Amino acid sequence: MRRRRRPDKEIHFSFDSFLDVVANVVGIIIKLILVAWVGARTYKGFEIPESFAPNTQNVTENKFIDISDPLTQSIIEKNKNKENFEAILTSKKNDLNEQVKEKGGMQQKVYELNNSLKALLDQEKALNTLIKESSEINKNTPINMATIKAKSDQLKEEIETLKKTKGAKNELKYKTPVSRTLQSEEMIFECKNGRITPVDIGAMLEEVSGQMQSLGEKLRKQWELEEVSQTYGAFKIKYTVERERSALDIASSNAIPDERSNFRFSLTGWVLESLDPERGETLEQALNPNSEFMKIISSLDTNQTAVTFCVYPDSFTIYRRMRDLLHERNIVVAGRPLNFDAPIAMSVKKGTASRGQ
């Protein structure tokens, strides 16, 4: 009976074993690279010292070096030349240092000599001045003393004469400042930036009065109205006209008034505006007889007109000078001090009565 032979099993290829082999090989290569890199970083090579000088004595005594060798002879010769050059260089450096020290000492001596010479010249000049002054004093002393004595005697005589005579009495008059509210026509001047400028407020208010009828028609549908006048001189006014409110209107707080009802209205305030910072006249210009200020003052009626000065902090000097001038002409003067940021204005609610002196 024949027995069937079993077929041989084929050995299958395994990727796991192959990958293990590859990983081991790569690991070994990386380790070798790291070892070589570390060794290269730690290796410093052969270092030659800076003060390297071959010992010729050892070279000659060394049995393994031949003195007749050209290279050895060249090294010995160069060493000798180097020593000679170093000795010469050291000698030159020492000589140069000595010369520098000598030069510095000479410069210091020259500087000290110059200072001494300057001091001597100053002393000589002072002595010459003293000698000259003393000679002048000696020359002029008798004459000066005689002159002084004569003037002293003359002054004594004048003093005695004045004691015997009675001097004339001069009466000084100055208006006592008495404050009172102005009830007459008012002429306004602005004193600002060291200049005095007239304000034609009468012409501006006259223009407002002429437009009252047209302003009243506009106020039928609103409570107040703001308008701007024409320019008169250097100024114009921005004024406010308001419609009077009854107690019922105030209680109801109506935004729009009843245009069919009868009402009253009036000018409640104005503010003076100007766009010319160089307006007006200086004190010297204003005191000129032909100036604008003097022409206006000459035309005023002293019994009916008062002058109001609106004075800013930088113009009190010109205000005091003009006030005294108007007092001499018996014109009533009122002063209204203002801050730099305060405009010339009038308000019925706040009041604007000037005080006259």
C-alpha positions in Angstrom: 0.0 0.0 0.0 1.5 3.3 -1.2 1.5 6.1 1.2 0.7 9.6 -0.1 3.5 12.1 0.5 2.4 15.4 1.9 3.4 18.5 -0.2 6.1 20.8 1.4 4.8 23.9 2.9 6.0 27.1 1.2 7.6 29.7 3.5 5.5 32.9 3.1 7.2 36.3 3.0 6.5 38.5 6.1 6.5 42.4 5.9 6.8 42.6 9.6 10.2 40.9 9.6 11.3 43.1 6.7 10.3 46.3 8.4 12.2 45.2 11.6 15.3 44.7 9.6 15.0 48.1 7.9 14.3 49.8 11.2 17.4 48.2 12.8 19.6 49.3 9.9 18.3 52.8 9.9 18.8 53.0 13.7 22.4 51.9 13.3 23.1 54.5 10.6 21.6 57.3 12.7 23.7 56.2 15.7 26.8 56.3 13.6 25.9 59.8 12.3 25.4 61.1 15.8 28.7 59.6 17.0 30.5 61.2 14.1 28.8 64.6 14.7 29.6 64.6 18.4 33.2 63.7 17.7 33.5 66.5 15.1 32.1 69.1 17.5 34.5 68.1 20.3 37.5 67.9 18.1 39.5 71.1 18.3 42.5 70.2 16.3 46.1 71.1 16.9 46.4 74.7 18.4 49.6 76.7 17.9 50.3 79.0 20.8 50.4 82.7 20.1 53.9 83.2 21.5 55.3 80.3 19.6 59.0 80.6 19.2 61.1 77.5 18.3 63.9 76.8 20.7 67.0 76.9 18.5 69.1 75.5 21.3 66.9 72.4 21.5 67.0 72.2 17.7 70.7 72.2 17.6 71.0 69.7 20.5 68.4 67.5 19.0 70.1 64.6 17.4 67.2 64.0 15.0 67.3 67.5 13.4 69.9 68.5 11.1 71.3 72.0 11.6 72.4 72.2 8.0 68.8 71.9 6.9 67.8 75.2 5.1 64.4 75.3 6.8 66.1 75.2 10.3 68.6 77.9 9.3 65.8 80.1 8.0 63.8 79.7 11.2 66.9 80.6 13.3 67.6 83.6 11.2 64.0 84.9 11.3 64.0 84.6 15.1 67.1 86.6 15.4 65.7 89.3 13.1 62.5 89.4 15.1 64.3 89.9 18.4 66.3 92.7 16.8 63.2 94.4 15.5 61.4 94.1 18.8 64.4 95.7 20.6 64.5 98.6 18.1 60.7 99.1 18.4 60.8 99.2 22.1 63.6 101.7 22.0 61.7 103.9 19.6 58.6 103.7 21.8 60.5 104.8 24.8 62.0 107.7 22.9 58.6 108.8 21.7 57.1 108.7 25.2 59.9 110.8 26.5 59.4 113.4 23.7 55.6 113.5 24.4 56.3 114.1 28.1 58.8 116.9 27.3 56.3 118.5 24.9 53.5 118.4 27.4 55.7 120.0 30.1 56.7 122.7 27.6 53.1 123.5 26.7 52.2 123.7 30.4 55.1 126.2 31.0 54.0 128.3 27.9 50.4 128.4 29.2 51.6 129.5 32.7 53.8 132.2 31.2 50.9 133.5 29.1 48.7 133.7 32.1 51.4 135.5 34.1 52.0 137.9 31.2 48.2 138.7 30.9 48.0 139.3 34.6 50.9 141.7 34.5 49.4 143.6 31.5 46.1 143.9 33.4 47.9 145.3 36.4 49.9 147.7 34.3 46.6 149.0 32.7 44.9 149.4 36.1 48.0 151.3 37.4 48.0 153.6 34.3 44.2 154.3 34.8 44.8 155.1 38.5 47.7 157.4 37.7 45.6 159.2 35.0 42.6 159.6 37.4 44.8 160.9 40.2 46.4 163.4 37.9 43.0 164.6 36.7 41.8 164.9 40.3 44.9 166.9 41.3 44.5 169.1 38.3 40.7 169.9 38.8 40.3 169.8 42.5 40.8 173.5 43.2 38.4 174.6 40.5 35.7 172.0 41.5 35.9 173.0 45.2 35.5 176.6 44.3 32.5 175.9 42.1 30.9 173.7 44.7 31.3 176.4 47.4 29.8 179.0 45.1 26.8 176.8 44.4 26.3 176.0 48.1 26.3 179.7 49.0 23.8 180.4 46.2 21.4 177.7 47.4 21.6 179.0 51.0 20.6 182.4 49.8 17.6 181.0 47.8 16.5 179.0 50.8 16.5 182.0 53.0 14.6 184.0 50.3 11.9 181.3 50.1 11.5 181.2 53.8 10.8 185.0 53.9 8.3 185.0 51.0 4.9 183.3 51.1 4.3 180.9 48.2 1.2 181.1 46.1 -1.4 178.5 46.8 -2.5 176.3 43.9 -6.0 174.9 44.1 -6.3 171.4 42.7 -9.7 170.4 41.5 -10.8 166.8 40.9 -14.3 165.5 40.6 -15.4 163.3 43.5 -16.7 160.1 42.0 -20.4 159.9 42.8 -22.2 156.9 41.4 -25.7 157.4 39.9 -27.8 155.6 37.3 -27.7 157.2 33.8 -31.1 158.5 32.5 -29.7 160.5 29.6 -28.6 159.6 26.1 -25.7 157.3 26.0 -22.6 157.1 23.8 -20.7 153.9 24.0 -16.9 153.4 23.4 -15.1 150.0 23.5 -11.6 150.0 25.2 -9.9 146.7 24.1 -6.4 145.7 23.0 -5.1 149.2 24.0 -7.5 150.9 21.5 -10.7 152.9 21.8 -13.5 152.3 19.3 -16.9 154.2 19.1 -20.0 152.1 18.9 -22.9 153.7 17.0 -25.6 151.8 19.0 -28.1 154.5 18.2 -28.1 153.9 14.5 -28.3 150.1 15.1 -31.3 150.4 17.4 -33.0 152.9 15.0 -32.7 150.2 12.3 -34.3 147.7 14.6 -37.2 150.1 15.4 -37.8 150.6 11.7 -38.2 146.8 11.2 -40.6 146.2 14.1 -43.7 145.9 12.0 -42.2 143.2 9.7 -40.8 141.5 12.8 -44.2 141.5 14.4 -45.7 139.6 11.4 -43.0 136.9 11.8 -43.8 136.6 15.5 -47.4 135.5 14.8 -46.1 131.9 14.4 -43.2 131.8 16.9 -42.4 133.1 20.3 -39.0 134.8 19.6 -36.9 135.8 16.7 -33.2 136.5 16.2 -31.9 138.9 13.5 -28.6 140.7 12.6 -28.4 144.4 11.8 -26.2 146.0 9.1 -22.6 147.0 9.9 -22.1 150.5 11.4 -18.5 151.4 11.7 -16.7 148.4 13.1 -19.7 146.7 14.7 -23.1 145.2 14.1 -25.6 143.8 16.6 -27.3 140.4 16.8 -30.7 141.2 18.5 -33.6 139.2 19.9 -37.3 140.1 19.6 -39.7 138.2 21.8 -43.5 137.9 22.0 -45.0 138.5 25.3 -46.7 135.5 26.9 -49.8 135.6 29.1 -50.2 133.5 32.2 -52.3 131.1 30.2 -49.6 130.7 27.6 -47.0 130.1 30.3 -49.1 127.5 32.0 -50.0 125.6 28.8 -46.4 125.7 27.4 -47.6 125.9 23.9 -44.8 125.3 21.4 -46.6 127.4 18.7 -48.5 130.6 19.6 -52.0 131.4 18.4 -51.5 133.6 15.3 -55.1 134.9 15.4 -54.8 136.5 18.9 -53.5 139.9 19.6 -50.1 140.2 21.2 -47.3 142.5 22.2 -43.6 142.1 21.5 -40.4 144.0 22.2 -36.6 144.0 21.9 -35.3 141.9 24.8 -31.6 141.8 24.1 -28.7 142.4 21.7 -25.0 141.4 21.4 -22.3 143.5 19.8 -20.3 141.7 17.1 -17.2 142.7 15.2 -14.8 140.9 12.8 -12.0 143.5 12.8 -9.4 142.8 15.5 -7.4 146.0 14.7 -10.4 148.3 15.1 -10.2 151.6 16.8 -7.5 154.2 17.7 -4.5 154.0 20.0 -4.2 156.5 22.9 -1.8 158.6 20.9 -4.1 158.6 17.9 -7.2 159.3 19.9 -5.6 162.4 21.6 -4.9 163.9 18.2 -7.4 166.9 17.6 -8.4 165.5 14.2 -9.0 162.0 15.5 -12.4 160.3 15.3 -12.7 160.2 19.1 -12.1 164.0 19.5 -14.6 164.8 16.7 -17.3 162.7 18.4 -16.6 164.2 21.9 -16.6 167.7 20.5 -20.1 167.2 19.0 -21.7 165.9 22.3 -24.2 167.8 24.3 -22.8 167.8 27.8 -26.3 168.3 29.3 -28.0 165.4 27.4 -25.3 162.8 26.7 -23.3 160.5 28.9 -20.3 158.4 27.7 -20.0 154.8 28.6 -16.7 153.0 28.3 -16.8 149.2 28.0 -13.3 148.4 29.4 -11.4 145.1 29.0 -8.6 144.2 31.4 -5.8 145.2 28.9 -7.1 148.8 28.4 -7.6 150.4 31.8 -4.7 152.9 31.0 -6.5 154.4 28.0 -9.8 154.4 29.9 -8.4 156.4 32.8 -6.8 159.0 30.4 -10.1 159.4 28.5 -12.2 159.6 31.6 -10.0 162.5 33.0 -10.3 164.2 29.6 -14.1 164.0 29.6 -14.3 165.2 33.2 -12.4 168.3 32.2 -15.3 168.9 29.7 -18.0 168.3 32.4 -19.2 165.1 30.6 -20.7 162.3 32.6 -18.6 159.2 32.3 -19.7 155.6 33.0 -17.4 152.6 33.2 -18.4 149.0 32.5 -15.5 146.5 33.2 -15.7 143.3 31.2 -13.8 140.1 31.1 -11.9 139.1 28.0 -14.6 136.5 27.0 -17.6 138.8 27.7 -19.2 140.6 24.8 -20.8 144.0 24.9 -24.5 143.1 25.3 -27.9 144.2 26.6 -30.5 141.9 28.1 -33.9 142.9 29.6 -33.8 139.8 31.8 -30.3 140.5 33.2 -30.3 144.3 33.2 -27.7 146.7 31.7 -27.9 150.0 33.5 -24.5 151.7 33.6 -23.2 153.6 36.6 -22.1 157.2 35.8 -19.5 159.3 37.7 
